[in-house]
């Protein structure tokens, strides 16, 4: 089922909304223009939200009717219900399912963060124990998260080529990401990006682009296998601290050329997970900008709360 184009447009429109909200200092006619632009953006967001929900409902029906997954529709509706319960609150507590399917909360957890085990939706790489506390909470409130290295604001660029990553990629931790083709063995040049056979349509479009001159590369919506991260390792002594990405490895080998000083740790990132990361990056930048302009003030809630990542996928183990 095709859904990549709709998810990508929704991500871009949401980032455009954040950019528009950052222009709060505009006055007069320019502010009136912002109002019209805001209405157009909200209308577009609602439209693509509706399309994605329809795609998910269709997928749930297919799972039930064609593959015998009896609880597919109920599971999807449960996730939508939890989103409604949270009301878009970025500090919403993470909801967990008990052994008997009952819904519990981390609100009364003595240890604070209960981890991602059983979380209804969101990506594990953006969970508090991996990404740190939400930027809305300022300094970490959970002592167990005080040691989590946080890059604030995080970068949406590739560690290797410094270009924006808008598709599936490779991550080392939460904030260190590479294009799949930028993860390359230092010895033999092997890359993590799996080879994809070009279709006749792709070849025709590439020829058309060549005739028209240099253009931005087309982002394909075809389904692609994940990056071959399991055959790559980084040299432990090559890790350096950077301002934009935090601690990153600078020397990478494939398993054929890795030595005893190398460690595994790369993870493949799907397009939907990367879109969720890009939204988190845009949201943190907007927050820091508005805080710097004193448009918003830091008022941490008294209760221990949790940041809920963008819910494009419901499993946390991917």
C-alpha positions in Angstrom: 0.0 0.0 0.0 1.4 3.4 -1.1 1.7 5.9 1.7 5.2 7.5 1.4 4.2 10.5 -0.7 1.3 11.4 1.7 3.5 11.0 4.8 6.3 13.1 3.2 3.9 15.9 2.2 2.4 15.9 5.7 5.9 16.2 7.3 6.8 19.1 5.0 3.6 21.0 5.6 4.0 20.6 9.3 7.6 22.0 9.1 6.2 24.8 7.0 3.7 25.5 9.8 6.5 25.6 12.4 8.4 28.1 10.1 5.3 30.2 9.8 4.8 30.3 13.6 8.4 31.4 14.0 7.5 34.7 12.2 5.5 36.0 15.1 7.2 39.4 15.0 5.6 40.3 11.6 3.2 43.2 11.7 0.7 45.0 9.3 0.1 43.6 5.8 2.7 40.9 6.2 0.9 39.6 9.3 -2.4 39.5 7.3 -0.6 37.5 4.6 0.5 35.1 7.4 -3.1 34.6 8.4 -4.0 33.5 4.8 -1.0 31.2 4.6 -1.9 29.7 8.0 -5.4 28.9 6.9 -4.0 27.2 3.7 -1.5 25.2 5.7 -4.1 24.0 8.3 -6.4 23.0 5.5 -3.7 21.0 3.7 -2.6 19.3 7.0 -6.2 18.2 7.6 -6.5 16.9 4.1 -3.4 14.7 4.3 -4.2 13.6 7.9 -7.5 12.3 6.5 -5.8 10.5 3.6 -3.3 8.8 5.9 -6.0 7.7 8.3 -8.0 6.3 5.4 -4.9 4.4 4.2 -4.4 3.0 7.7 -8.0 2.0 8.0 -7.8 0.2 4.6 -4.6 -1.6 5.8 -6.4 -2.7 9.0 -9.3 -4.1 6.9 -6.9 -5.9 4.6 -5.1 -7.5 7.6 -8.5 -8.7 9.0 -10.1 -9.9 5.8 -7.2 -11.2 3.8 -4.6 -12.2 6.5 -6.8 -13.2 9.4 -5.4 -10.6 11.9 -8.6 -10.3 14.0 -7.6 -7.4 16.2 -6.0 -5.2 13.5 -8.9 -2.6 13.3 -9.3 -2.6 17.1 -5.6 -2.0 17.6 -5.5 0.9 15.1 -8.6 2.6 16.7 -7.1 2.2 20.1 -4.0 4.1 19.0 -6.2 6.9 17.5 -8.1 7.0 20.8 -4.9 7.5 22.8 -3.9 10.3 20.5 -7.3 12.0 21.2 -6.8 11.4 25.0 -3.4 13.1 24.9 -4.9 16.0 23.0 -1.7 16.9 21.2 0.1 17.6 24.5 3.8 17.3 23.9 4.3 16.4 27.6 1.7 13.6 27.6 2.6 10.6 29.6 3.5 7.5 27.7 0.7 5.0 27.8 1.5 1.3 28.3 -0.5 -2.0 27.9 -0.6 -4.4 30.8 -0.3 -8.2 30.5 -4.1 -8.5 30.1 -4.4 -5.7 27.6 -5.3 -3.0 30.1 -4.1 0.5 29.6 -1.7 1.8 32.3 0.3 5.0 32.7 3.7 6.0 33.9 2.1 8.7 36.1 2.5 6.8 39.3 5.7 5.0 38.4 8.1 5.2 41.3 11.1 5.1 38.9 9.8 7.7 36.6 10.3 6.5 33.0 9.1 2.9 32.5 10.8 2.5 29.2 9.4 1.7 25.8 8.4 -1.9 26.5 4.7 -2.1 25.4 4.3 1.5 24.4 1.4 1.9 22.1 2.9 4.1 19.4 6.1 6.1 18.6 9.6 5.2 17.7 12.1 3.8 20.1 14.9 6.0 18.9 12.8 9.1 20.0 11.8 7.6 23.4 13.0 9.5 26.5 15.6 7.0 27.5 17.3 7.4 24.1 16.6 11.0 23.1 16.5 12.5 26.6 13.7 14.7 28.0 11.5 16.9 25.9 12.9 20.3 25.2 9.7 21.7 26.7 10.9 20.6 30.1 14.2 22.4 30.0 16.7 20.5 32.1 16.0 16.8 32.6 13.6 16.2 35.5 14.1 12.4 35.6 17.4 11.6 37.3 17.6 8.4 35.2 17.8 10.5 32.0 20.4 13.0 33.2 23.2 11.0 31.6 21.5 10.8 28.2 23.6 12.9 25.7 21.2 15.4 24.0 22.1 17.5 21.0 20.0 20.7 21.3 19.1 21.8 18.8 19.6 18.5 16.9 20.7 18.6 13.2 18.8 17.1 10.3 22.0 16.9 8.2 24.0 13.9 7.2 27.2 13.4 9.4 29.2 12.7 6.3 28.0 15.0 3.5 26.2 17.7 5.5 23.0 17.5 3.3 19.5 17.1 4.7 18.2 13.6 5.1 14.6 13.3 3.9 14.3 9.5 3.4 15.4 6.2 4.9 18.8 6.4 6.4 21.2 5.0 9.0 21.6 6.2 12.6 24.3 5.6 15.2 22.2 7.0 18.1 19.3 9.3 18.1 21.1 12.4 16.8 23.8 11.0 14.5 22.4 10.1 11.1 23.9 9.3 7.6 22.4 8.8 4.1 22.6 5.0 3.5 25.1 5.6 0.6 27.3 7.8 2.9 27.9 4.8 5.3 31.0 3.5 3.5 33.8 1.0 4.3 37.1 2.8 4.5 39.0 -0.1 2.9 36.8 -1.4 0.1 34.2 1.4 -0.4 31.2 -0.8 0.1 28.1 1.2 1.1 25.1 0.4 3.3 22.5 1.4 0.7 21.2 -1.8 -1.0 21.2 -1.8 -4.8 17.9 -1.1 -6.4 17.0 -2.2 -9.9 15.9 0.8 -12.0 12.5 0.4 -13.7 11.8 1.6 -17.3 9.9 4.5 -15.8 12.8 5.6 -13.7 15.2 5.4 -16.6 12.8 7.5 -18.8 12.6 10.2 -16.1 16.3 10.2 -15.6 16.8 10.7 -19.3 14.2 13.5 -19.3 16.0 15.2 -16.4 19.3 15.0 -18.2 17.8 16.7 -21.2 16.4 19.5 -19.1 19.6 20.1 -17.3 20.7 19.8 -13.7 17.7 19.4 -11.3 17.3 18.2 -7.7 17.3 14.4 -7.5 13.8 12.9 -7.6 12.7 11.3 -4.3 11.3 7.9 -5.2 8.2 6.5 -3.5 9.0 2.9 -4.5 9.4 0.5 -1.6 13.1 -0.1 -0.8 14.8 -2.6 1.5 16.5 -1.2 4.7 20.2 -0.3 4.7 22.6 -3.2 5.3 23.8 -1.9 8.7 24.5 -5.3 10.1 27.6 -5.6 7.9 29.2 -2.4 9.1 31.1 -1.4 12.3 32.8 1.7 13.5 36.3 2.1 14.9 36.0 2.8 18.6 39.0 5.1 18.7 37.7 7.2 15.9 34.8 8.7 17.8 35.0 12.5 18.2 32.8 15.1 19.8 31.2 17.6 17.4 29.0 20.6 18.1 26.3 19.7 15.5 26.0 15.9 16.1 27.6 15.1 19.4 29.8 12.0 19.5 30.2 10.5 16.0 32.5 7.8 14.6 34.7 8.9 11.8 36.1 5.6 10.6 33.7 2.8 9.3 34.5 -0.6 8.1 32.5 -3.5 6.7 32.7 -6.8 8.5 35.3 -8.1 6.0 37.8 -5.4 7.0 36.8 -4.7 10.6 39.4 -5.3 13.4 39.2 -6.0 17.1 38.9 -2.2 17.9 35.6 -2.0 15.9 32.1 -2.1 17.3 28.7 -2.6 15.8 25.9 -0.2 16.6 24.4 1.2 13.4 20.6 1.1 13.0 18.5 1.2 9.8 15.9 4.0 9.8 12.7 3.8 7.8 11.3 6.8 6.0 8.5 7.2 8.4 10.9 7.2 11.4 13.0 9.8 9.7 10.0 12.0 9.1 9.2 11.7 12.8 12.8 12.8 13.6 12.6 15.7 11.2 9.4 16.9 13.0 11.1 16.7 16.3 14.1 18.7 15.0 11.8 21.4 13.6 9.8 21.5 16.8 12.9 21.9 19.0 14.2 24.7 16.8 10.9 26.5 16.9 10.8 26.2 20.7 14.3 27.5 21.1 13.7 30.4 18.7 10.4 31.5 20.4 12.1 31.2 23.8 15.0 33.4 22.7 12.5 36.0 21.5 10.7 35.7 24.9 7.5 34.8 23.1 7.1 31.9 25.4 8.4 31.3 28.9 9.7 28.2 30.5 7.1 26.9 32.9 7.8 23.3 33.7 4.8 21.3 35.0 5.0 20.0 38.5 4.3 16.4 37.6 6.9 14.1 36.0 5.8 14.0 32.3 6.9 12.4 29.1 7.4 13.5 25.5 5.4 11.6 22.9 7.1 11.3 19.5 5.2 11.8 16.2 2.9 8.7 16.0 3.4 7.5 12.4 4.1 3.9 13.5 2.7 2.0 16.5 5.6 -0.4 17.2 8.6 0.7 19.1 10.9 -2.1 18.2 11.6 -1.0 14.5 
